[in-house]
């Protein structure tokens, strides 16, 4: 059950098989008498959607699969489950740098919070210790970033 009164759609797909747009087909594209109408309709869809490599007439059931993004157009023109590509080495490195930056910011925020509490309490020894911890944290962060860049 497709949950709609639409039987067919003209859907445009990009080079990776992802659906970039669809139009409701208000005629039966399987009938020979609609061949000219079908060609014009596919042309309209191709013009309307950016990045379209191919336009297919699909059933409402297939449309529902493509709609979620969990399926892409396979080589045979039918929906196949989408498998995200493995991240590149550069993408993995960027993710590691981001994680390092997030951890650094959280650690620095905690040290600053404790430093402020020590300053308000007039505890100079703790302030001195926390200044050193912050300097060590900064140095470790710089070292870690340089290591990642090598």
N, C-alpha and C positions, 0 to 999 in steps of 0.2 A: 504494500500500500504506500502510495507516495504522498497522501494527505493533501492533494491539490487537484484542481481540474485541468491542469496543464499536463500534456503528454510528452512534448518535446521542447527542447531548448537548443538554440545555437550558442555554443560556448567557444570562446577563444582561449587558446593555451599558449604559454610562452615556451621558450626553447627547453626549459627544464620540465615541461609538462604540467606546470601549475596553471590552474584556471585563473584568468585575469578578468573575465566578465562573461555575462550570459544575457541573451535576449529570449523572451518567450516566443516560441514558434506557434502562431495561431492557425496553422494549416497542417495537413498531413504530409510530411516530407517524403514519405515512402511511396506516394502515388506518382506515377509517371506524368500525369497531367500538371503536376506542380514543379517540374524540373526547372523551368525558367525562373519561377518564383523562388525556388530554393537557391539557385545560383546568386540571384540578386540579394537574397536575405543573408547568405554567407558573406557576400562582399560588404554589405552594410555592417555586419558584425566586425569584420576585419578592420574596417575604417574607424569604427567607434572605439575600439580598445587598443591602448598603447602596448607595444611589446608582443603583439600576437604573431605567432609563427604559423599556427594552424587553427582553422575553425572547423569544428565538428558539430553535427546534429546529434544530440544525446537524449536519452530518455530521462524522464523525471526521476527515476530511481538512481541513475548515474549522477544526475545533477545533485541530488541530496548527498551523495558520497563526496563529491568534489567540494560542496559548500563548506564543509568543516575544515578543509585544508589537510585532512588526514590522508587523502588520496590524491594522486596525480595521474595524468594521462600516460599510460604505458606505451611502449613501442607498437603494440597491436591496436592502439586506440581505445583501450578499455581502462577503467580505473584500477590502479594498483596502489597498495599502501605506500605512503611517502616515508622514506628513510632519510633522515637528515644526514648530510655528509659529515665525515669526521672533521674535527677542527684541524686547521693547518698548524704547523709548528709556530708560526707567527701569532695565530689566534690563541694558542695555548699559552705562549709567553705573555701576551697582553693580559690574559685572564689571571696569570700568576702575579703579574705586576699590580693589577687592580686589587687582588686579595691582599698582597703585601701592604699596599697603600691604606686599605681599609683597616687592617690590623694596627698599622703604625698610628693612624689617626685616633683609633680607640685607646691605644696604650698612652698616647700623648695626652689625650683628654683626661684620662684617669690621673696621670701624674700631675697635671695642672690643677685638678680638683683637690688633690691632697696637698699640693703646694699652697693653694689659696687657704685651705683650712689651717695649715701650719703657720702661714703668715698672719692670719687673724688671731691665732693663739699666741703669737710672738715666739714660736719655737724655731729658733735660728738653726739649731743642729739638724732638725728634720728638713728645713728649707735647703740647707747646704747639701744634704744627702739626696734630696729630690732633684736639685739642680744637676748633680753628677749623674743621677739616673737618666735624666732627660738628655744630657750630653751623650751618654752611652747609647741611648735609644736612637738618637740622631745619627751617630756614627755607624751603628749597626745597620740602620735603614739605608744609609748611603752605600755601605759595603754590599749589602744584599742587592741593591739596584744595579750597582756596577757589575756584580757577578752575573746577574741575569742578562746584562747587555753584552757580555763577552761571548 
